[in-house]
Amino acid sequence: MKEQSHEVSWRSKLYEVIFLSDTGTGKAFDLTLIGMILLSIFVVSLESVTGLSPEIYEATRITEWALTIVFTIEYLARILALRNPRYYIFSFFGIVDLLALLPTYLALVFAGSQYLIVIRGLRLLRIFRILKLFRFMGEASLLYNAMRASMPKIIVFLITIVNAAIISGTVLYLVEGEASGFTSIPRSIYWAIVTMTTVGYGDISPATPLGQTIASVIMIMGYAILAVPTGIVSVELAQAQHAGRRAINCPACAREGHDSDADFCKYCGHGLERLAGDGETDSGMGI
């Protein structure tokens, strides 16, 4: 029983440092990690510059290995801090963290391989980890929930826009023809998409009065089209804020997006830890 209590204690402390950014140690860990991530991105960028002295390249290799070892320890610590680590391992950030480590280790076996350079580019994915460490993650979680809820409406909207672009492009192809640069229906659809999105490259343009009239209508429609997705997301964002989602991580699986009054994780059923200011004590962390 004492052994189990000791295990709970060290795992709880490790979880607090790595996953909770509301504590002093958590903030220090986040800031340190952000600094190392930025340094690793700088080192990777510096390695791509030609004409530097051999000493600089040697320093970048040493720094790269030191950072890789630190990130490896951090990755293993995240796994150890969770009661159900598979949720983190197979999550987006878990996969990104793992892929960010592999190129340096693969270089020991496949040094000089042509495709290894491409694999090393995956280290730049570490920058995504910065996004989940900022203090505004609660707002980011609300935005993510709103975008996910808006997806069915946006898909229907995009299908409508694609149909409108096909019809508009076909009409302009029939009206203008090859003389104005509308050499095919696909090229005409390309013009319609560019016009509807108000990009307006200008490489193709209607020359006849009828074609210009139709183009004017499509341009005006373009401004209305841009407002629709914004309105859809805004409504869902307001509803997500009203629902009161919490950005707190589950101490067992590290997943977020729980209801404001939730005591247990809706993904794995583990007890959620109350944030400071909730007016309650820990609700059964039981790591």
Secondary structure as UniProt FT lines:
FT   HELIX           2..19
FT   HELIX           24..47
FT   HELIX           54..81
FT   HELIX           86..89
FT   HELIX           92..106
FT   TURN            107..109
FT   TURN            111..112
FT   TURN            114..115
FT   HELIX           116..120
FT   HELIX           121..126
FT   HELIX           127..131
FT   TURN            132..133
FT   TURN            135..136
FT   HELIX           137..176
FT   HELIX           178..180
FT   HELIX           185..196
FT   TURN            197..198
FT   HELIX           209..243
FT   TURN            251..253
FT   TURN            260..261
FT   TURN            266..268
FT   TURN            276..277
//
